[in-house]
């Protein structure tokens, strides 16, 4: 003869939803009691690629306000916001854009120089 091992929810409603999860615990007195479990936190994700950020704890949103600032980010540009690969990509892209601007400026200077040389050659031909 086994006893009935039924327990009742202690708070909220009696539906097994995501926010109402319980864990069955046996007390020293031998009773089965429902303990409400907390939801698991998710790891912060990169804003560009959506990959989980390394070096940051996975907490519930409210718990992030309670931890110190150094635990919320890594010491790097875009620390707690972007992953290392995306930061590298951004740096390389910015560098290449700057290089492109410089190349464009040099090409424009060369074009102007060639155009001015052609003008002077035309003037010399018309004078002869």
N, C-alpha and C positions, 0 to 999 in steps of 0.2 A: 504494500500500500504506500504509494507516494503522495506527498502533499501537493496541492495545487501551487504552482510557482508563478502566480500572477502578481503584477505590481501595477500601481496607478501613477499617472503623471502627477507631479507635485505642483506644477505651475502652468500657466497659459492654458492651452487647449489639449485635447487628447489625440491630436493628429500627428503622425510621424513626418513632420515637415523638416526642411533643412535647418530652421532656426529652433526646433524643438527636439533635438537629439538627446537621448539619455543613455546612461551606462548603468547597468544593474550591478549593485554592490551589496555584498552580504555584511551586515553589521556584526559586532561581537556578540550581540544578543541572539543572532541567528535569523534576523529578519532580512528580507530582500528589500532594498530601497533603491529608488531611481535617483541617480545623480545627473544633473543637467551638464552636458559637456559644451565647451566653448567651440565656436567655429574655428577652423584652421585658417591661418592667414596665407595670402598668396605673396609670392616674391614680386618686388617691383620690376616692371618691364621697361625695356628700352623704347623710347618714343618713336624711333625710326623703324627698327626692324621687329620689335615686339619680343625680343629675346629676354630671358630673365637676367637681371643685373647681378654680377658677381660681387661678393663682399658686403651685401646688404641683408639684414634679417627679414624673414617673412613673418609679418605681424598683421594684426587687424588694423584698419585705418586709425582708430582712436588711440591705439598703443604707440603709433609713430609720434604722436604729439608728446608722449611721456618720456621718450628716450632722448639721449643727448644728440646734439647736432652732428658730432663726429661719427656717430653710428648710422646716420641717415645718408651719408654720401662717401665716396672715395675721393682721395686728394688727386684730382686730375680735372682739367677743363671738362665741363658737362658731367661732373662727378656722379650725382645720383639720378641722372636723367637719361644719359645715353651710354651705350656699351662701348668698349674700347675699339671695336672694329668700325663702328659708325663715326666715332671721334676721329680716328685715323683717316677715314674716308673724307670727312669734312675738311681736315687740315690739308690733305693732299689736293682736294678740289679747290680750296682757297688759294693754295700755292700755284696751281696750274692756271687759275683765272688771272692771277697777278702776272704770271709769266706770259700769258696770252696778250694781256694789255701792253706789256713791254714790247713784245714782238710786233704788235700792231703799230705801236708808236714808231718803232724803228723802220718798219716797212713804209709808213706814211712819210717819214723823213727822207727815205731813199727815193720815193716817188717824186716828192717835191724837188729834190736835188736833180733828178733826171729831167724833170720838166723844165727847171730853170736852165739846165745845160742845153736842152733842145732849143729853148728860146734864144739863148745867146748865139748858138750855131746858126739859127735862121737869120738873126740880125747881121751876123758876119757875112753870110751868103748874099743878103740883100744889099749890103754896102759895097761889095766887090763888083 
